Amino acid sequence: MIIEFRCDREQARLWMCRESLHINDQDIPVQIAWITTPGPRPAGLDALFELERIVLRKGKAGGADRLKTIPERPRAGNPDVVVDFTAAARDPNCSARLYLRPRFNGRAGENSALTAILAGDLPVIEIVNECDGTVMDRGHPSAEIAAGLSGGLETVMTRTLSMLPPILSGAPRLVPQLASPASGDAAPNPAPFVVRGVATSIAKEIYRLCCYAPHWHIGWRFAENADVWRTGDLSGPTWNVLSDPGNRFYADPFPVKWQGRTFVFFEDLDHRTGKGIISAIEFDGSGPVGAVLPVLEEPWHLSYPFLIESDGELWMIPESTAHRDVPLYKCIRFPDKWERHSTLLSGLELADVTITQHNGLHYMFGAWRDGTGGYSDTLAIYYAEQLFGPWRPHATNPVLMDRATTRPAGNFVTIDGKLWRPVQDCSTGYGAALGLAEVLELSPTTYKQAVRHLLKPGPLWTGRKLHTLNRCGQLEVIDGSRVQPKTAAILADLRSDDRPPQSDWHSALAKPIARRPF
């Protein structure tokens, strides 16, 4: 197979340097045909991207950076597949059997992607077969790590590239129905957008000097028959908040009753190090009792402690994307001693792994990432006959790209014979809301779901986000975020430092701050 990218010479960018696509376990080389297309370009775009590179990315290169030298690769011959990233008309002399055109909110070319981003959101991406007009796939990427206009463009284009291998593999595609926002005819002046973005980024950095961000906290209640799955909202008994020390946050709660005792396991992150471990606290019929216990720590970050019972044993699959694997831990002594038993999958980033059993098979769901783009917009599914594997990829992986309905948010539940799963809605930011999705079809070759309810923070659950939902017996748990000032930590630093307070703040402002969801 010969694959050719058609790219605009006047908009040559770093993301275009992809030398191959990984298709059906093979790296297929990509050749590039550089063309020049007519039409206006946004004024001063390169200078604005350079400003974002310096201020937002601390000088690091990005996929939207302009190529200083356009690579001229030797052509392998006439292409079998053309992927045309321009807005130019299709070459009438092209004999490729497959001619794909990415569209952004229904229109082709980089300017269309920029128009959508400048309008305030990332576009819906469609890959269209221009031979017959068929939409081969459709997706809506998340902007959780997209810094500024250049970061938004990089996210859109890298996610476009990640949509190509599944299409070219010949596997069946389940094309989601996603509504595209309306786009204007021309991109507005990007300068005000970039200036506002830089100012907002600086304001966020100052905010992080004053407050821990994000700061997640866990809510709990005894729901009886008024739980979220029955009501479709957050009504019912009042939610209580599990107290935390302030310089640590608690998130991703998973309750379990084991050996006659009920514990809630959760991510326990120290803001001072940015690294999470798994901790737990016991609950009785009145609420939490005793102290928080650390139960699992690794040299890398851990979160989302998914728990599952199998063969009379209790197992945990904590998120371990920093280690690029899906580990399985066995409970040796409940609740505080766990040993790594095996690795279910390796060499991939699969976040918030959640397993359910359906029609005699185990199915593993997770938010998949190929090293680029957002962390919450692409769903991958694996299946196995038993928990220990071997785990095989779903025929349509990645199954879905949709920031509003992809990332797992807790355990599957079965209600009146129907399978449901909670999903994170990241349309307006990471973990912003929580959807309740009914699973309509699930097999090794098919998957369909429909979100029936959407839960957002409000009077019934104060805070800025809503992230995870789980239940064990009458105990129901969720989590969200709140503003957490650093007052105590700042005062302690000032008391222990001989330098004037102004010097402390100047030093803090001079330090680069790691990028993380706000």
Secondary structure in CASP SS format (residue, H / E / C, confidence):
PFRMAT SS
TARGET T0000
AUTHOR 0000-0000-0000
METHOD secondary structure of the structure
MODEL  1
M C 1.00
I C 1.00
I E 1.00
E E 1.00
F E 1.00
R E 1.00
C E 1.00
D E 1.00
R H 1.00
E H 1.00
Q H 1.00
A C 1.00
R E 1.00
L H 1.00
W H 1.00
M H 1.00
C H 1.00
R C 1.00
E C 1.00
S E 1.00
L E 1.00
H E 1.00
I E 1.00
N C 1.00
D C 1.00
Q E 1.00
D E 1.00
I E 1.00
P E 1.00
V E 1.00
Q E 1.00
I E 1.00
A E 1.00
W E 1.00
I E 1.00
T C 1.00
T C 1.00
P C 1.00
G C 1.00
P C 1.00
R C 1.00
P C 1.00
A C 1.00
G C 1.00
L H 1.00
D H 1.00
A H 1.00
L H 1.00
F H 1.00
E H 1.00
L H 1.00
E H 1.00
R H 1.00
I H 1.00
V H 1.00
L C 1.00
R C 1.00
K C 1.00
G C 1.00
K C 1.00
A C 1.00
G C 1.00
G C 1.00
A C 1.00
D C 1.00
R E 1.00
L C 1.00
K C 1.00
T C 1.00
I C 1.00
P C 1.00
E C 1.00
R C 1.00
P C 1.00
R C 1.00
A C 1.00
G C 1.00
N C 1.00
P C 1.00
D C 1.00
V E 1.00
V E 1.00
V E 1.00
D E 1.00
F C 1.00
T C 1.00
A C 1.00
A C 1.00
A C 1.00
R C 1.00
D C 1.00
P C 1.00
N C 1.00
C C 1.00
S C 1.00
A C 1.00
R C 1.00
L E 1.00
Y E 1.00
L E 1.00
R E 1.00
P E 1.00
R E 1.00
F E 1.00
N C 1.00
G C 1.00
R E 1.00
A E 1.00
G C 1.00
E H 1.00
N H 1.00
S H 1.00
A H 1.00
L H 1.00
T H 1.00
A H 1.00
I H 1.00
L H 1.00
A C 1.00
G C 1.00
D C 1.00
L C 1.00
P C 1.00
V C 1.00
I E 1.00
E E 1.00
I E 1.00
V E 1.00
N E 1.00
E C 1.00
C C 1.00
D C 1.00
G C 1.00
T E 1.00
V E 1.00
M E 1.00
D E 1.00
R E 1.00
G E 1.00
H E 1.00
P C 1.00
S C 1.00
A C 1.00
E C 1.00
I C 1.00
A C 1.00
A C 1.00
G H 1.00
L H 1.00
S H 1.00
G H 1.00
G H 1.00
L H 1.00
E H 1.00
T H 1.00
V H 1.00
M H 1.00
T H 1.00
R H 1.00
T H 1.00
L H 1.00
S H 1.00
M H 1.00
L H 1.00
P H 1.00
P H 1.00
I H 1.00
L H 1.00
S C 1.00
G C 1.00
A C 1.00
P C 1.00
R C 1.00
L C 1.00
V C 1.00
P C 1.00
Q C 1.00
L C 1.00
A C 1.00
S C 1.00
P C 1.00
A C 1.00
S C 1.00
G C 1.00
D C 1.00
A C 1.00
A C 1.00
P C 1.00
N C 1.00
P H 1.00
A H 1.00
P H 1.00
F H 1.00
V H 1.00
V H 1.00
R H 1.00
G H 1.00
V H 1.00
A H 1.00
T H 1.00
S H 1.00
I H 1.00
A H 1.00
K H 1.00
E H 1.00
I H 1.00
Y H 1.00
R H 1.00
L H 1.00
C H 1.00
C E 1.00
Y E 1.00
A E 1.00
P E 1.00
H E 1.00
W E 1.00
H E 1.00
I E 1.00
G E 1.00
W E 1.00
R E 1.00
F E 1.00
A C 1.00
E C 1.00
N C 1.00
A C 1.00
D C 1.00
V H 1.00
W H 1.00
R H 1.00
T H 1.00
G C 1.00
D C 1.00
L C 1.00
S C 1.00
G C 1.00
P C 1.00
T C 1.00
W C 1.00
N E 1.00
V E 1.00
L C 1.00
S C 1.00
D C 1.00
P C 1.00
G C 1.00
N C 1.00
R E 1.00
F E 1.00
Y E 1.00
A E 1.00
D E 1.00
P E 1.00
F E 1.00
P E 1.00
V E 1.00
K E 1.00
W E 1.00
Q C 1.00
G C 1.00
R E 1.00
T E 1.00
F E 1.00
V E 1.00
F E 1.00
F E 1.00
E E 1.00
D E 1.00
L E 1.00
D E 1.00
H C 1.00
R C 1.00
T C 1.00
G C 1.00
K E 1.00
G E 1.00
I E 1.00
I E 1.00
S E 1.00
A E 1.00
I E 1.00
E E 1.00
F E 1.00
D C 1.00
G C 1.00
S C 1.00
G C 1.00
P E 1.00
V E 1.00
G E 1.00
A E 1.00
V E 1.00
L E 1.00
P E 1.00
V E 1.00
L E 1.00
E C 1.00
E C 1.00
P C 1.00
W C 1.00
H C 1.00
L C 1.00
S E 1.00
Y E 1.00
P E 1.00
F E 1.00
L E 1.00
I E 1.00
E E 1.00
S E 1.00
D C 1.00
G C 1.00
E E 1.00
L E 1.00
W E 1.00
M E 1.00
I E 1.00
P E 1.00
E E 1.00
S C 1.00
T H 1.00
A H 1.00
H H 1.00
R C 1.00
D E 1.00
V E 1.00
P E 1.00
L E 1.00
Y E 1.00
K E 1.00
C E 1.00
I E 1.00
R E 1.00
F C 1.00
P C 1.00
D C 1.00
K E 1.00
W E 1.00
E E 1.00
R E 1.00
H E 1.00
S E 1.00
T E 1.00
L E 1.00
L E 1.00
S E 1.00
G C 1.00
L C 1.00
E E 1.00
L E 1.00
A E 1.00
D E 1.00
V E 1.00
T E 1.00
I E 1.00
T E 1.00
Q E 1.00
H E 1.00
N C 1.00
G C 1.00
L E 1.00
H E 1.00
Y E 1.00
M E 1.00
F E 1.00
G E 1.00
A E 1.00
W E 1.00
R E 1.00
D C 1.00
G C 1.00
T C 1.00
G C 1.00
G C 1.00
Y C 1.00
S C 1.00
D C 1.00
T E 1.00
L E 1.00
A E 1.00
I E 1.00
Y E 1.00
Y E 1.00
A E 1.00
E C 1.00
Q C 1.00
L C 1.00
F C 1.00
G C 1.00
P C 1.00
W C 1.00
R E 1.00
P E 1.00
H C 1.00
A C 1.00
T C 1.00
N C 1.00
P C 1.00
V C 1.00
L E 1.00
M E 1.00
D E 1.00
R C 1.00
A C 1.00
T C 1.00
T C 1.00
R C 1.00
P E 1.00
A C 1.00
G C 1.00
N C 1.00
F C 1.00
V E 1.00
T E 1.00
I E 1.00
D C 1.00
G C 1.00
K E 1.00
L E 1.00
W E 1.00
R E 1.00
P E 1.00
V E 1.00
Q E 1.00
D E 1.00
C C 1.00
S C 1.00
T C 1.00
G C 1.00
Y C 1.00
G C 1.00
A C 1.00
A E 1.00
L E 1.00
G E 1.00
L E 1.00
A E 1.00
E E 1.00
V E 1.00
L E 1.00
E E 1.00
L E 1.00
S C 1.00
P C 1.00
T C 1.00
T C 1.00
Y E 1.00
K E 1.00
Q E 1.00
A E 1.00
V E 1.00
R E 1.00
H E 1.00
L E 1.00
L E 1.00
K C 1.00
P C 1.00
G E 1.00
P C 1.00
L C 1.00
W E 1.00
T C 1.00
G C 1.00
R C 1.00
K C 1.00
L C 1.00
H C 1.00
T E 1.00
L E 1.00
N E 1.00
R E 1.00
C E 1.00
G C 1.00
Q C 1.00
L E 1.00
E E 1.00
V E 1.00
I E 1.00
D E 1.00
G E 1.00
S E 1.00
R E 1.00
V E 1.00
Q E 1.00
P E 1.00
K C 1.00
T H 1.00
A H 1.00
A H 1.00
I H 1.00
L H 1.00
A H 1.00
D H 1.00
L H 1.00
R H 1.00
S H 1.00
D C 1.00
D C 1.00
R C 1.00
P C 1.00
P H 1.00
Q H 1.00
S H 1.00
D H 1.00
W H 1.00
H H 1.00
S H 1.00
A H 1.00
L H 1.00
A H 1.00
K C 1.00
P C 1.00
I C 1.00
A C 1.00
R C 1.00
R C 1.00
P C 1.00
F C 1.00
END
